[in-house]
Amino acid sequence: MPKQCACTKKAKRAVVIAKAEGEHKKAIETALKLKKMALSVEQIAEATGLTIDEIEKLK
């Protein structure tokens, strides 16, 4: 079985990190929309996967 180049592993890791950051950004955008719709912090946390603390810090 061929060994993977370290640069290939780094590139794959970078993709995984970028995807996670993008998903977190989308969750924040959704949370802001839900706040404008007057949903409770608990409902927003359940819908987005963000913590209550994260949601309360959003403006």
C-alpha positions in Angstrom: 0.0 0.0 0.0 1.5 3.4 -1.0 2.3 5.9 1.7 0.5 9.2 1.5 2.6 12.3 1.1 2.6 14.6 4.1 1.4 17.4 1.9 -1.6 15.3 0.9 -2.5 14.7 4.5 -2.2 18.4 5.2 -4.4 19.3 2.3 -7.1 16.8 3.4 -6.9 18.2 6.9 -7.2 21.7 5.6 -10.3 20.7 3.6 -11.9 19.2 6.7 -11.2 22.3 8.8 -12.5 24.6 6.1 -15.7 22.6 5.9 -16.2 22.7 9.7 -15.6 26.4 9.7 -18.1 26.9 6.9 -20.7 24.8 8.7 -20.2 26.8 11.9 -20.6 30.1 10.0 -23.8 28.8 8.4 -25.1 27.8 11.9 -24.4 31.4 13.1 -26.2 32.9 10.1 -29.2 30.7 10.8 -29.1 31.5 14.5 -29.2 35.2 13.7 -32.3 34.7 11.5 -34.0 32.7 14.2 -33.3 35.4 16.8 -35.0 37.9 14.5 -38.0 35.6 14.4 -38.1 35.7 18.2 -37.3 32.1 18.9 -36.0 31.2 22.3 -32.3 30.7 22.8 -33.0 27.1 23.7 -34.9 26.5 20.4 -32.1 28.2 18.4 -29.5 26.0 20.2 -31.5 22.9 19.4 -32.0 23.9 15.7 -28.4 25.0 15.0 -26.2 22.9 17.3 -24.7 26.1 18.7 -24.3 26.5 22.5 -26.6 28.8 24.4 -23.5 30.9 25.3 -22.6 31.3 21.6 -26.2 32.4 20.7 -26.4 34.9 23.6 -23.2 36.6 22.3 -24.7 37.1 18.8 -25.9 40.5 17.9 
